Amino acid sequence: MSTGPGADSAPAPSPTTPDIPAVPRKSSMFSSLRIRNYRLFFVGQVVSNIGTWMQRIAQDWLVLSLTGSATAVGFTTALQFLPMLLFGLYGGVLVDRLPKRRALLFTQTAMALTGVALAVLTLSGHVQVWHVYLAAFAVGLATVVDNPARQSFVSEMVGPAHLQNAVSLNSANFQSARLIGPAVAGLMITGVGTGWAFLFNGLSFVATIGGLLLMRARELHVVERSPRGKGQLREGLRYVAGRPDLTWTIVLVGFIGTFGFNFPVYLSAFADDVFHAGAGAYSLFNTLMAVGSLAGALLAARRGTARMRVMIAAAVAFGGLELVAAVAPSLWLFALIMAPIGMFGMTVNVTANTSVQMSTDPVMRGRVLSLYMMVFMGGTPIGAPIAGWVTDAYGVRAGLAVGGAIATAAAVVVGLVLARIGNLRLSIGWHRGHPHVRFVPREAQEQLAPAA
């Protein structure tokens, strides 16, 4: 059995792959919070993410109350994702040119003003559905720059040694807000009205903006910015195309995001049509998945490296558990499976995000991350209708099974491709009385063959 680095890590860098800085294999779960700049950022995001989830719930409820149409709610969501699909790559080009902190101050202020504007219109009784459409599209436009800027700014705050930990804590932060925000929004909408939820979201950005302003610029890690020039979008695409480790990681995330993460379609149908348990079961499924996602993010925060082996194994487990959930005979068994599905799905996301950031040339990071986010988020408008069609035609169990099968197949294929690129081979043996499956360098496999 090989104990060399190739057995546990990503494929060795090729001549076109920049060296990945050495990082500790394990770290404290909250080690990056020791860094003052990141601590300011994290605290601001705690408040802002709760506000963002509150606005999502309030926005859908307001559109439904104004129109009585679920289609209008879907159209609102589509408007918020549309700018990322249309302009996501251009956002990455801008992020590579601009100072990240200054870009975030602009995007966070724009989103704050959008929330306050919706609050004023709603509380004054003048809001119309087109106002909500416009606000959703405006938030989507800001997200085009905000997403890659926020993702790439993490490395400037913490450096490579704490990158995985910081990315994982960001995910844990978001998942915690996913548990808190909708509950607070429901209480606020019922108690004082939708407009106050919008106002809370608008004011919540003060925490993020304040944190950015209080940061010490001299403590940020200096990252070279891309000079202004022609052909930078094509340059970014060529860079990813010439890096198989990046290409196949993004392909895997694209397949899982498009076909595996259509839970709004599946969970509501399982709660209503399969188990006949109504909205309470739907809420339970989402809560357990969010708890699992939070656990996955915190476990990822303890790991010091972004291993390709972990990403592939988590993707296989994620797809396999969806297949198991598709045939679960009882509500409680189905509900219990939601937690590990959330955990493994978050592990794939965090590990892929970290490996892409750590192995990308800093001058290209904004463009690569914008492509990553566009593929991950942009797959939803494609995959959701397909999942809905399969569910309507063949039943929700078939729909979830198809999604799980595609996710599993994509993970296996990408794992084999990355192993081939890294000159690895599959090694199957016994370790302390248990079967042990891992990838080892081909040379190690050949040395072990005579002994076997």
Helices and strands as residue ranges (DSSP letters): G 5-7, G 31-34, H 36-67, H 70-97, H 100-123, H 129-158, G 160-162, H 163-191, H 194-214, G 217-219, H 232-241, H 244-255, I 256-260, H 263-269, I 270-274, H 278-302, H 308-326, H 331-358, G 362-364, H 365-378, H 380-394, H 396-421, E 424-431, E 434-441, H 442-451
